Amino acid sequence: MLFGFLLFPDLEELDLVGPWEMISMWSKYAGGPEKCLMVAETEAPVTCTNGMILTPHASFDDVLQLDYLLIPGGFGTSTHVKN
């Protein structure tokens, strides 16, 4: 199982980091996903709502087939919802 986390400008950090922590723990200790990846339109760093900068593991073009994709909230959702 491959679990992806979508990155986009102005995402809410807590909406990403909290689930990342839980899914990673599930993966590590309870047979959850084989791998967790942060995925964005490009591999360029992404700046979140409160200034945290994240570097994606893969771009849309390069990511393997995901089983799940978590889409965090934040101000950027209204800008990127149609992308």
Phi and psi restraints in degrees (range 20) as a CNS / XPLOR table:
assign (resid 1 and name C) (resid 2 and name N)
       (resid 2 and name CA) (resid 2 and name C) 1.0 -118.9 20.0 2
assign (resid 2 and name N) (resid 2 and name CA)
       (resid 2 and name C) (resid 3 and name N) 1.0 122.7 20.0 2
assign (resid 2 and name C) (resid 3 and name N)
       (resid 3 and name CA) (resid 3 and name C) 1.0 -111.7 20.0 2
assign (resid 3 and name N) (resid 3 and name CA)
       (resid 3 and name C) (resid 4 and name N) 1.0 124.0 20.0 2
assign (resid 3 and name C) (resid 4 and name N)
       (resid 4 and name CA) (resid 4 and name C) 1.0 -108.8 20.0 2
assign (resid 4 and name N) (resid 4 and name CA)
       (resid 4 and name C) (resid 5 and name N) 1.0 150.7 20.0 2
assign (resid 4 and name C) (resid 5 and name N)
       (resid 5 and name CA) (resid 5 and name C) 1.0 -123.9 20.0 2
assign (resid 5 and name N) (resid 5 and name CA)
       (resid 5 and name C) (resid 6 and name N) 1.0 119.7 20.0 2
assign (resid 5 and name C) (resid 6 and name N)
       (resid 6 and name CA) (resid 6 and name C) 1.0 -78.0 20.0 2
assign (resid 6 and name N) (resid 6 and name CA)
       (resid 6 and name C) (resid 7 and name N) 1.0 130.2 20.0 2
assign (resid 6 and name C) (resid 7 and name N)
       (resid 7 and name CA) (resid 7 and name C) 1.0 -109.0 20.0 2
assign (resid 7 and name N) (resid 7 and name CA)
       (resid 7 and name C) (resid 8 and name N) 1.0 137.7 20.0 2
assign (resid 7 and name C) (resid 8 and name N)
       (resid 8 and name CA) (resid 8 and name C) 1.0 -154.8 20.0 2
assign (resid 8 and name N) (resid 8 and name CA)
       (resid 8 and name C) (resid 9 and name N) 1.0 153.3 20.0 2
assign (resid 8 and name C) (resid 9 and name N)
       (resid 9 and name CA) (resid 9 and name C) 1.0 -56.0 20.0 2
assign (resid 9 and name N) (resid 9 and name CA)
       (resid 9 and name C) (resid 10 and name N) 1.0 139.4 20.0 2
assign (resid 9 and name C) (resid 10 and name N)
       (resid 10 and name CA) (resid 10 and name C) 1.0 69.6 20.0 2
assign (resid 10 and name N) (resid 10 and name CA)
       (resid 10 and name C) (resid 11 and name N) 1.0 24.3 20.0 2
assign (resid 10 and name C) (resid 11 and name N)
       (resid 11 and name CA) (resid 11 and name C) 1.0 -71.8 20.0 2
assign (resid 11 and name N) (resid 11 and name CA)
       (resid 11 and name C) (resid 12 and name N) 1.0 154.1 20.0 2
assign (resid 11 and name C) (resid 12 and name N)
       (resid 12 and name CA) (resid 12 and name C) 1.0 -81.3 20.0 2
assign (resid 12 and name N) (resid 12 and name CA)
       (resid 12 and name C) (resid 13 and name N) 1.0 119.4 20.0 2
assign (resid 12 and name C) (resid 13 and name N)
       (resid 13 and name CA) (resid 13 and name C) 1.0 -53.1 20.0 2
assign (resid 13 and name N) (resid 13 and name CA)
       (resid 13 and name C) (resid 14 and name N) 1.0 -46.7 20.0 2
assign (resid 13 and name C) (resid 14 and name N)
       (resid 14 and name CA) (resid 14 and name C) 1.0 -63.8 20.0 2
assign (resid 14 and name N) (resid 14 and name CA)
       (resid 14 and name C) (resid 15 and name N) 1.0 -32.7 20.0 2
assign (resid 14 and name C) (resid 15 and name N)
       (resid 15 and name CA) (resid 15 and name C) 1.0 -68.0 20.0 2
assign (resid 15 and name N) (resid 15 and name CA)
       (resid 15 and name C) (resid 16 and name N) 1.0 -19.4 20.0 2
assign (resid 15 and name C) (resid 16 and name N)
       (resid 16 and name CA) (resid 16 and name C) 1.0 -98.1 20.0 2
assign (resid 16 and name N) (resid 16 and name CA)
       (resid 16 and name C) (resid 17 and name N) 1.0 -49.3 20.0 2
assign (resid 16 and name C) (resid 17 and name N)
       (resid 17 and name CA) (resid 17 and name C) 1.0 -68.0 20.0 2
assign (resid 17 and name N) (resid 17 and name CA)
       (resid 17 and name C) (resid 18 and name N) 1.0 -39.6 20.0 2
assign (resid 17 and name C) (resid 18 and name N)
       (resid 18 and name CA) (resid 18 and name C) 1.0 -60.4 20.0 2
assign (resid 18 and name N) (resid 18 and name CA)
       (resid 18 and name C) (resid 19 and name N) 1.0 -54.9 20.0 2
assign (resid 18 and name C) (resid 19 and name N)
       (resid 19 and name CA) (resid 19 and name C) 1.0 -61.7 20.0 2
assign (resid 19 and name N) (resid 19 and name CA)
       (resid 19 and name C) (resid 20 and name N) 1.0 -37.0 20.0 2
assign (resid 19 and name C) (resid 20 and name N)
       (resid 20 and name CA) (resid 20 and name C) 1.0 -57.1 20.0 2
assign (resid 20 and name N) (resid 20 and name CA)
       (resid 20 and name C) (resid 21 and name N) 1.0 -45.4 20.0 2
assign (resid 20 and name C) (resid 21 and name N)
       (resid 21 and name CA) (resid 21 and name C) 1.0 -60.1 20.0 2
assign (resid 21 and name N) (resid 21 and name CA)
       (resid 21 and name C) (resid 22 and name N) 1.0 -47.1 20.0 2
assign (resid 21 and name C) (resid 22 and name N)
       (resid 22 and name CA) (resid 22 and name C) 1.0 -67.6 20.0 2
assign (resid 22 and name N) (resid 22 and name CA)
       (resid 22 and name C) (resid 23 and name N) 1.0 -45.2 20.0 2
assign (resid 22 and name C) (resid 23 and name N)
       (resid 23 and name CA) (resid 23 and name C) 1.0 -66.9 20.0 2
assign (resid 23 and name N) (resid 23 and name CA)
       (resid 23 and name C) (resid 24 and name N) 1.0 -38.5 20.0 2
assign (resid 23 and name C) (resid 24 and name N)
       (resid 24 and name CA) (resid 24 and name C) 1.0 -64.7 20.0 2
assign (resid 24 and name N) (resid 24 and name CA)
       (resid 24 and name C) (resid 25 and name N) 1.0 -39.5 20.0 2
assign (resid 24 and name C) (resid 25 and name N)
       (resid 25 and name CA) (resid 25 and name C) 1.0 -66.1 20.0 2
assign (resid 25 and name N) (resid 25 and name CA)
       (resid 25 and name C) (resid 26 and name N) 1.0 -42.1 20.0 2
assign (resid 25 and name C) (resid 26 and name N)
       (resid 26 and name CA) (resid 26 and name C) 1.0 -58.8 20.0 2
assign (resid 26 and name N) (resid 26 and name CA)
       (resid 26 and name C) (resid 27 and name N) 1.0 -44.2 20.0 2
assign (resid 26 and name C) (resid 27 and name N)
       (resid 27 and name CA) (resid 27 and name C) 1.0 -63.0 20.0 2
assign (resid 27 and name N) (resid 27 and name CA)
       (resid 27 and name C) (resid 28 and name N) 1.0 -43.5 20.0 2
assign (resid 27 and name C) (resid 28 and name N)
       (resid 28 and name CA) (resid 28 and name C) 1.0 -73.4 20.0 2
assign (resid 28 and name N) (resid 28 and name CA)
       (resid 28 and name C) (resid 29 and name N) 1.0 -37.9 20.0 2
assign (resid 28 and name C) (resid 29 and name N)
       (resid 29 and name CA) (resid 29 and name C) 1.0 -117.6 20.0 2
assign (resid 29 and name N) (resid 29 and name CA)
       (resid 29 and name C) (resid 30 and name N) 1.0 -11.5 20.0 2
assign (resid 29 and name C) (resid 30 and name N)
       (resid 30 and name CA) (resid 30 and name C) 1.0 -138.8 20.0 2
assign (resid 30 and name N) (resid 30 and name CA)
       (resid 30 and name C) (resid 31 and name N) 1.0 28.6 20.0 2
assign (resid 30 and name C) (resid 31 and name N)
       (resid 31 and name CA) (resid 31 and name C) 1.0 71.4 20.0 2
assign (resid 31 and name N) (resid 31 and name CA)
       (resid 31 and name C) (resid 32 and name N) 1.0 27.1 20.0 2
assign (resid 31 and name C) (resid 32 and name N)
       (resid 32 and name CA) (resid 32 and name C) 1.0 -74.7 20.0 2
assign (resid 32 and name N) (resid 32 and name CA)
       (resid 32 and name C) (resid 33 and name N) 1.0 -154.2 20.0 2
assign (resid 32 and name C) (resid 33 and name N)
       (resid 33 and name CA) (resid 33 and name C) 1.0 -55.3 20.0 2
assign (resid 33 and name N) (resid 33 and name CA)
       (resid 33 and name C) (resid 34 and name N) 1.0 144.6 20.0 2
assign (resid 33 and name C) (resid 34 and name N)
       (resid 34 and name CA) (resid 34 and name C) 1.0 -64.7 20.0 2
assign (resid 34 and name N) (resid 34 and name CA)
       (resid 34 and name C) (resid 35 and name N) 1.0 -35.1 20.0 2
assign (resid 34 and name C) (resid 35 and name N)
       (resid 35 and name CA) (resid 35 and name C) 1.0 -150.8 20.0 2
assign (resid 35 and name N) (resid 35 and name CA)
       (resid 35 and name C) (resid 36 and name N) 1.0 145.7 20.0 2
assign (resid 35 and name C) (resid 36 and name N)
       (resid 36 and name CA) (resid 36 and name C) 1.0 -117.0 20.0 2
assign (resid 36 and name N) (resid 36 and name CA)
       (resid 36 and name C) (resid 37 and name N) 1.0 131.4 20.0 2
assign (resid 36 and name C) (resid 37 and name N)
       (resid 37 and name CA) (resid 37 and name C) 1.0 -129.0 20.0 2
assign (resid 37 and name N) (resid 37 and name CA)
       (resid 37 and name C) (resid 38 and name N) 1.0 141.8 20.0 2
assign (resid 37 and name C) (resid 38 and name N)
       (resid 38 and name CA) (resid 38 and name C) 1.0 -93.9 20.0 2
assign (resid 38 and name N) (resid 38 and name CA)
       (resid 38 and name C) (resid 39 and name N) 1.0 125.9 20.0 2
assign (resid 38 and name C) (resid 39 and name N)
       (resid 39 and name CA) (resid 39 and name C) 1.0 -123.9 20.0 2
assign (resid 39 and name N) (resid 39 and name CA)
       (resid 39 and name C) (resid 40 and name N) 1.0 137.3 20.0 2
assign (resid 39 and name C) (resid 40 and name N)
       (resid 40 and name CA) (resid 40 and name C) 1.0 -140.2 20.0 2
assign (resid 40 and name N) (resid 40 and name CA)
       (resid 40 and name C) (resid 41 and name N) 1.0 171.0 20.0 2
assign (resid 40 and name C) (resid 41 and name N)
       (resid 41 and name CA) (resid 41 and name C) 1.0 -56.2 20.0 2
assign (resid 41 and name N) (resid 41 and name CA)
       (resid 41 and name C) (resid 42 and name N) 1.0 -40.3 20.0 2
assign (resid 41 and name C) (resid 42 and name N)
       (resid 42 and name CA) (resid 42 and name C) 1.0 -130.9 20.0 2
assign (resid 42 and name N) (resid 42 and name CA)
       (resid 42 and name C) (resid 43 and name N) 1.0 175.7 20.0 2
assign (resid 42 and name C) (resid 43 and name N)
       (resid 43 and name CA) (resid 43 and name C) 1.0 -89.6 20.0 2
assign (resid 43 and name N) (resid 43 and name CA)
       (resid 43 and name C) (resid 44 and name N) 1.0 9.4 20.0 2
assign (resid 43 and name C) (resid 44 and name N)
       (resid 44 and name CA) (resid 44 and name C) 1.0 -70.6 20.0 2
assign (resid 44 and name N) (resid 44 and name CA)
       (resid 44 and name C) (resid 45 and name N) 1.0 148.2 20.0 2
assign (resid 44 and name C) (resid 45 and name N)
       (resid 45 and name CA) (resid 45 and name C) 1.0 -56.8 20.0 2
assign (resid 45 and name N) (resid 45 and name CA)
       (resid 45 and name C) (resid 46 and name N) 1.0 146.5 20.0 2
assign (resid 45 and name C) (resid 46 and name N)
       (resid 46 and name CA) (resid 46 and name C) 1.0 -115.6 20.0 2
assign (resid 46 and name N) (resid 46 and name CA)
       (resid 46 and name C) (resid 47 and name N) 1.0 130.9 20.0 2
assign (resid 46 and name C) (resid 47 and name N)
       (resid 47 and name CA) (resid 47 and name C) 1.0 -97.4 20.0 2
assign (resid 47 and name N) (resid 47 and name CA)
       (resid 47 and name C) (resid 48 and name N) 1.0 125.8 20.0 2
assign (resid 47 and name C) (resid 48 and name N)
       (resid 48 and name CA) (resid 48 and name C) 1.0 -83.5 20.0 2
assign (resid 48 and name N) (resid 48 and name CA)
       (resid 48 and name C) (resid 49 and name N) 1.0 174.4 20.0 2
assign (resid 48 and name C) (resid 49 and name N)
       (resid 49 and name CA) (resid 49 and name C) 1.0 -52.7 20.0 2
assign (resid 49 and name N) (resid 49 and name CA)
       (resid 49 and name C) (resid 50 and name N) 1.0 -43.2 20.0 2
assign (resid 49 and name C) (resid 50 and name N)
       (resid 50 and name CA) (resid 50 and name C) 1.0 -101.5 20.0 2
assign (resid 50 and name N) (resid 50 and name CA)
       (resid 50 and name C) (resid 51 and name N) 1.0 16.9 20.0 2
assign (resid 50 and name C) (resid 51 and name N)
       (resid 51 and name CA) (resid 51 and name C) 1.0 99.7 20.0 2
assign (resid 51 and name N) (resid 51 and name CA)
       (resid 51 and name C) (resid 52 and name N) 1.0 -8.7 20.0 2
assign (resid 51 and name C) (resid 52 and name N)
       (resid 52 and name CA) (resid 52 and name C) 1.0 -63.5 20.0 2
assign (resid 52 and name N) (resid 52 and name CA)
       (resid 52 and name C) (resid 53 and name N) 1.0 136.7 20.0 2
assign (resid 52 and name C) (resid 53 and name N)
       (resid 53 and name CA) (resid 53 and name C) 1.0 -111.5 20.0 2
assign (resid 53 and name N) (resid 53 and name CA)
       (resid 53 and name C) (resid 54 and name N) 1.0 127.1 20.0 2
assign (resid 53 and name C) (resid 54 and name N)
       (resid 54 and name CA) (resid 54 and name C) 1.0 -119.5 20.0 2
assign (resid 54 and name N) (resid 54 and name CA)
       (resid 54 and name C) (resid 55 and name N) 1.0 143.9 20.0 2
assign (resid 54 and name C) (resid 55 and name N)
       (resid 55 and name CA) (resid 55 and name C) 1.0 -108.0 20.0 2
assign (resid 55 and name N) (resid 55 and name CA)
       (resid 55 and name C) (resid 56 and name N) 1.0 119.9 20.0 2
assign (resid 55 and name C) (resid 56 and name N)
       (resid 56 and name CA) (resid 56 and name C) 1.0 -64.4 20.0 2
assign (resid 56 and name N) (resid 56 and name CA)
       (resid 56 and name C) (resid 57 and name N) 1.0 150.7 20.0 2
assign (resid 56 and name C) (resid 57 and name N)
       (resid 57 and name CA) (resid 57 and name C) 1.0 -78.1 20.0 2
assign (resid 57 and name N) (resid 57 and name CA)
       (resid 57 and name C) (resid 58 and name N) 1.0 -29.7 20.0 2
assign (resid 57 and name C) (resid 58 and name N)
       (resid 58 and name CA) (resid 58 and name C) 1.0 -154.0 20.0 2
assign (resid 58 and name N) (resid 58 and name CA)
       (resid 58 and name C) (resid 59 and name N) 1.0 156.9 20.0 2
assign (resid 58 and name C) (resid 59 and name N)
       (resid 59 and name CA) (resid 59 and name C) 1.0 -94.9 20.0 2
assign (resid 59 and name N) (resid 59 and name CA)
       (resid 59 and name C) (resid 60 and name N) 1.0 170.1 20.0 2
assign (resid 59 and name C) (resid 60 and name N)
       (resid 60 and name CA) (resid 60 and name C) 1.0 -56.0 20.0 2
assign (resid 60 and name N) (resid 60 and name CA)
       (resid 60 and name C) (resid 61 and name N) 1.0 -39.6 20.0 2
assign (resid 60 and name C) (resid 61 and name N)
       (resid 61 and name CA) (resid 61 and name C) 1.0 -71.5 20.0 2
assign (resid 61 and name N) (resid 61 and name CA)
       (resid 61 and name C) (resid 62 and name N) 1.0 -26.3 20.0 2
assign (resid 61 and name C) (resid 62 and name N)
       (resid 62 and name CA) (resid 62 and name C) 1.0 -105.2 20.0 2
assign (resid 62 and name N) (resid 62 and name CA)
       (resid 62 and name C) (resid 63 and name N) 1.0 -12.6 20.0 2
assign (resid 62 and name C) (resid 63 and name N)
       (resid 63 and name CA) (resid 63 and name C) 1.0 -72.0 20.0 2
assign (resid 63 and name N) (resid 63 and name CA)
       (resid 63 and name C) (resid 64 and name N) 1.0 144.1 20.0 2
assign (resid 63 and name C) (resid 64 and name N)
       (resid 64 and name CA) (resid 64 and name C) 1.0 -71.9 20.0 2
assign (resid 64 and name N) (resid 64 and name CA)
       (resid 64 and name C) (resid 65 and name N) 1.0 168.4 20.0 2
assign (resid 64 and name C) (resid 65 and name N)
       (resid 65 and name CA) (resid 65 and name C) 1.0 -58.8 20.0 2
assign (resid 65 and name N) (resid 65 and name CA)
       (resid 65 and name C) (resid 66 and name N) 1.0 122.0 20.0 2
assign (resid 65 and name C) (resid 66 and name N)
       (resid 66 and name CA) (resid 66 and name C) 1.0 -90.5 20.0 2
assign (resid 66 and name N) (resid 66 and name CA)
       (resid 66 and name C) (resid 67 and name N) 1.0 146.6 20.0 2
assign (resid 66 and name C) (resid 67 and name N)
       (resid 67 and name CA) (resid 67 and name C) 1.0 -86.8 20.0 2
assign (resid 67 and name N) (resid 67 and name CA)
       (resid 67 and name C) (resid 68 and name N) 1.0 -33.6 20.0 2
assign (resid 67 and name C) (resid 68 and name N)
       (resid 68 and name CA) (resid 68 and name C) 1.0 -140.7 20.0 2
assign (resid 68 and name N) (resid 68 and name CA)
       (resid 68 and name C) (resid 69 and name N) 1.0 148.0 20.0 2
assign (resid 68 and name C) (resid 69 and name N)
       (resid 69 and name CA) (resid 69 and name C) 1.0 -134.8 20.0 2
assign (resid 69 and name N) (resid 69 and name CA)
       (resid 69 and name C) (resid 70 and name N) 1.0 117.9 20.0 2
assign (resid 69 and name C) (resid 70 and name N)
       (resid 70 and name CA) (resid 70 and name C) 1.0 -91.4 20.0 2
assign (resid 70 and name N) (resid 70 and name CA)
       (resid 70 and name C) (resid 71 and name N) 1.0 129.7 20.0 2
assign (resid 70 and name C) (resid 71 and name N)
       (resid 71 and name CA) (resid 71 and name C) 1.0 -112.8 20.0 2
assign (resid 71 and name N) (resid 71 and name CA)
       (resid 71 and name C) (resid 72 and name N) 1.0 108.4 20.0 2
assign (resid 71 and name C) (resid 72 and name N)
       (resid 72 and name CA) (resid 72 and name C) 1.0 -72.5 20.0 2
assign (resid 72 and name N) (resid 72 and name CA)
       (resid 72 and name C) (resid 73 and name N) 1.0 166.1 20.0 2
assign (resid 72 and name C) (resid 73 and name N)
       (resid 73 and name CA) (resid 73 and name C) 1.0 -90.7 20.0 2
assign (resid 73 and name N) (resid 73 and name CA)
       (resid 73 and name C) (resid 74 and name N) 1.0 -168.9 20.0 2
assign (resid 73 and name C) (resid 74 and name N)
       (resid 74 and name CA) (resid 74 and name C) 1.0 130.9 20.0 2
assign (resid 74 and name N) (resid 74 and name CA)
       (resid 74 and name C) (resid 75 and name N) 1.0 171.2 20.0 2
assign (resid 74 and name C) (resid 75 and name N)
       (resid 75 and name CA) (resid 75 and name C) 1.0 -59.1 20.0 2
assign (resid 75 and name N) (resid 75 and name CA)
       (resid 75 and name C) (resid 76 and name N) 1.0 -30.2 20.0 2
assign (resid 75 and name C) (resid 76 and name N)
       (resid 76 and name CA) (resid 76 and name C) 1.0 -68.8 20.0 2
assign (resid 76 and name N) (resid 76 and name CA)
       (resid 76 and name C) (resid 77 and name N) 1.0 -15.8 20.0 2
assign (resid 76 and name C) (resid 77 and name N)
       (resid 77 and name CA) (resid 77 and name C) 1.0 -62.0 20.0 2
assign (resid 77 and name N) (resid 77 and name CA)
       (resid 77 and name C) (resid 78 and name N) 1.0 -39.1 20.0 2
assign (resid 77 and name C) (resid 78 and name N)
       (resid 78 and name CA) (resid 78 and name C) 1.0 -67.4 20.0 2
assign (resid 78 and name N) (resid 78 and name CA)
       (resid 78 and name C) (resid 79 and name N) 1.0 -30.9 20.0 2
assign (resid 78 and name C) (resid 79 and name N)
       (resid 79 and name CA) (resid 79 and name C) 1.0 -76.1 20.0 2
assign (resid 79 and name N) (resid 79 and name CA)
       (resid 79 and name C) (resid 80 and name N) 1.0 -37.7 20.0 2
assign (resid 79 and name C) (resid 80 and name N)
       (resid 80 and name CA) (resid 80 and name C) 1.0 -105.0 20.0 2
assign (resid 80 and name N) (resid 80 and name CA)
       (resid 80 and name C) (resid 81 and name N) 1.0 1.9 20.0 2
assign (resid 80 and name C) (resid 81 and name N)
       (resid 81 and name CA) (resid 81 and name C) 1.0 -61.4 20.0 2
assign (resid 81 and name N) (resid 81 and name CA)
       (resid 81 and name C) (resid 82 and name N) 1.0 -28.8 20.0 2
assign (resid 81 and name C) (resid 82 and name N)
       (resid 82 and name CA) (resid 82 and name C) 1.0 -94.0 20.0 2
assign (resid 82 and name N) (resid 82 and name CA)
       (resid 82 and name C) (resid 83 and name N) 1.0 2.2 20.0 2
